[in-house]
Amino acid sequence: MEAFLAEVCSPDWNERQDQGRPWSEAIAEAIERHPSQEANIRAFYDRWEEMMPGANNDVVDILRELGQRHLRLLALTNWSTETFPIAQARFDFLNWFEGIVVSGLEGLVKPQAEIFELTIQRFGLSPRSTLFIDDSLRNVEAARRVGLNAIHFVGVDDLRARLREAGLDLS
């Protein structure tokens, strides 16, 4: 499995879907490179929902608490336009956001500065008063370069502490 995810359906290959490449094109390209892996390549898309882990309920609780404070909740995600609806149907908390910027729809991905700038413009954000949270350090660093306050998510307890430091003392 590790070799398959590193060499056949690699992070770079998957990122191209996050940038808007259709899955049909991605599957055809991967099969051409690795014909012996055709069944697994097709399963990678056909069984996408089964591969998606469950929600981190502790993080969802934090999101709920932030929403109860009537803060604007926005999301910026690297996700394919074809698979994001699967996540939306499965995870009700995705409906709590005022707006979601999905990379596959925009043809841009984090950590590109342009996707952060698009989000800032689309929602009329003031970068200095906007807090961006991400589990990828490269995305956090990119957000900081465009002027956003950013927290690198490394765990729930740390996130609560960092939110407290930002003036958001949650229960």
Helices and strands as residue ranges (DSSP letters): H 2-3, I 4-8, H 11-18, H 23-33, G 35-37, H 38-46, H 48-51, H 57-68, E 74-77, H 84-90, G 92-96, E 99-102, H 103-106, H 113-122, G 127-129, E 131-134, H 137-145, E 149-152, H 156-165
